[in-house]
Amino acid sequence: MAITEWHYTIDGQPAAVPVSAAQLKQLAASGQLKPTDLVWQEGMVEWMPAGSVKGLFPPSALVPPERGRAGGNNAEAVSSATTKIVTGRKTVPLRPPRDWRQLHPLLVFVLTLASGGIFGLIYSCKICQAYSATAAARKLDGAGRPLGPVRHPFAVLLLSYLTLGFYFFYWLYRALGECNNYLGRKDVPLRAELSLMLIFPPYALYLAVYVLPDQIRRAQTVAGMPETQELRQAVFFLNPIGFFFLPVLGMICQDALNQIWLTA
């Protein structure tokens, strides 16, 4: 998934392009972005004042509403003003981008059929991005161990089939690396493992059925979490047609990893 970017307004006007979290913080530090300006990112229901984003501004820059220039009702006036933008001579409400998660399932199904599946792919991409955006943006757990990124399990399934399995190899390589980083293991040459998968694809079966589930269980133990029992059924995918359904195992593994990254 791509890094989530922030949309923002300056003096009531939406910025031309979104920025990263680090760039947004630089804008706040330089004074270009004010606490009353609005910000929005994928996964948020509506625009919110930049001052409400934790850690974006120092406490001294956040003025309590009752101390504003216009007295106690100033907060409502500011809120009302910052939810509108000026277009030419007209003042129109500033509405958040469409929340794809709110679309009716029947509408999604009809549009997918009408577009020959193209809308379904776009919708899936948007939902998966929103899922990652709403996840906690922590980099380390309480013990200082590095946490991996949160991915929507469906993204692993869909991208694996759309790329004829090549994304699954890449995901498997990344997932193993994230587990090794969390466990502090530096003895596994993951690039060599990826090369072996590309040279001899059935090798991915061994990594996905034996190695990755074992690494996830180790990570769950370190994180103080119960094991995901479904991972013990991974040997089911060793049947003759199991290789075709490896992306389903990828979904189970990614869901277990998400639980670690979100709650460790």
Long-range contacts (C-beta under 8 A, 24 or more apart in sequence): 1-128, 1-129, 1-132, 1-149, 1-151, 1-152, 1-155, 2-129, 4-41, 4-42, 4-43, 4-129, 4-132, 4-133, 5-41, 5-42, 6-39, 6-40, 6-41, 7-39, 7-40, 7-41, 7-97, 8-33, 8-37, 8-38, 8-39, 8-40, 8-50, 9-37, 9-38, 9-39, 9-47, 9-82, 9-85, 9-94, 10-37, 11-37, 12-81, 12-82, 12-84, 12-85, 12-86, 12-94, 13-85, 13-86, 14-85, 14-94, 21-137, 24-50, 24-53, 24-56, 25-55, 25-56, 28-56, 28-57, 28-61, 35-61, 35-62, 35-63, 36-78, 36-82, 37-82, 38-82, 38-83, 38-94, 40-96, 40-97, 41-133, 42-126, 42-129, 42-130, 42-133, 43-129, 43-130, 43-131, 43-132, 43-133, 43-134, 44-96, 44-133, 45-96, 45-99, 46-96, 47-83, 47-94, 47-96, 49-79, 49-82, 99-130, 100-126, 100-127, 100-130, 101-127, 101-130, 121-158, 121-162, 124-154, 124-155, 124-158, 127-152, 127-154, 128-152, 128-154, 128-155, 135-258, 135-261, 135-262, 136-261, 136-262, 138-261, 141-223, 141-264, 142-264, 145-181, 145-182, 145-184, 145-222, 145-264, 146-181, 146-182, 147-182, 147-260, 147-261, 147-264, 148-175, 148-178, 148-179, 148-181, 148-182, 148-257, 148-260, 148-261, 149-178, 149-261, 150-258, 150-261, 150-262, 151-254, 151-258, 153-250, 153-251, 153-252, 153-254, 153-255, 153-258, 154-251, 156-247, 156-250, 156-251, 156-254, 157-247, 157-248, 157-250, 157-251, 160-246, 160-247, 160-250, 161-247, 165-201, 165-204, 165-246, 168-204, 168-208, 168-246, 168-247, 168-250, 169-194, 169-197, 169-198, 169-201, 169-204, 170-194, 171-250, 171-254, 172-197, 172-204, 172-207, 172-208, 172-212, 172-250, 173-197, 175-212, 175-253, 175-254, 175-257, 176-207, 176-211, 176-212, 176-215, 178-257, 179-212, 179-215, 179-216, 179-218, 179-219, 179-257, 180-215, 182-219, 182-222, 182-260, 183-215, 183-218, 183-219, 183-222, 201-243, 202-243, 204-246, 205-237, 205-238, 205-242, 205-243, 205-246, 208-234, 208-237, 208-246, 208-249, 208-250, 208-253, 209-234, 209-235, 209-237, 209-238, 209-249, 210-234, 212-253, 213-253, 216-253, 216-256, 216-257, 216-260, 219-257, 219-260, 220-256, 220-259, 220-260, 223-260, 223-263, 223-264, 224-264, 225-259, 225-260, 225-263, 225-264, 228-252, 228-255, 228-256, 228-259, 230-256, 231-256
